[in-house]
Amino acid sequence: MNQDVKPLILEHMKRRPMAQAQDIYKLLFQGVFGVAHIVSDKAWNILVEEAGRINLQEHREDPLIETVSPDDSMVRVN
């Protein structure tokens, strides 16, 4: 395993102990490719609408932004 990726995986496993192999794959995939490949205009509009309904106070345990790449060049907004 690439040593640069290992701390990233360990940190996510610490935050999400129930994570499975597909979750780690998704984490690494997003870290390399981002999410632009899966977001159409229609999907983007739905995401924007959904984001407007989120009550951040209900999700205090989740970090708002977390890195998904070893070099911090990609992040995920929760």
Secondary structure in CASP SS format (residue, H / E / C, confidence):
PFRMAT SS
TARGET T0000
AUTHOR 0000-0000-0000
METHOD secondary structure of the structure
MODEL  1
M C 1.00
N C 1.00
Q C 1.00
D C 1.00
V C 1.00
K H 1.00
P H 1.00
L H 1.00
I H 1.00
L H 1.00
E H 1.00
H H 1.00
M H 1.00
K H 1.00
R H 1.00
R C 1.00
P C 1.00
M C 1.00
A C 1.00
Q C 1.00
A H 1.00
Q H 1.00
D H 1.00
I H 1.00
Y H 1.00
K H 1.00
L H 1.00
L H 1.00
F H 1.00
Q H 1.00
G H 1.00
V H 1.00
F H 1.00
G C 1.00
V C 1.00
A H 1.00
H H 1.00
I H 1.00
V C 1.00
S C 1.00
D H 1.00
K H 1.00
A H 1.00
W H 1.00
N H 1.00
I H 1.00
L H 1.00
V H 1.00
E H 1.00
E H 1.00
A H 1.00
G H 1.00
R C 1.00
I C 1.00
N C 1.00
L H 1.00
Q H 1.00
E H 1.00
H H 1.00
R C 1.00
E C 1.00
D C 1.00
P C 1.00
L C 1.00
I E 1.00
E E 1.00
T E 1.00
V C 1.00
S C 1.00
P C 1.00
D C 1.00
D C 1.00
S C 1.00
M C 1.00
V E 1.00
R E 1.00
V E 1.00
N C 1.00
END
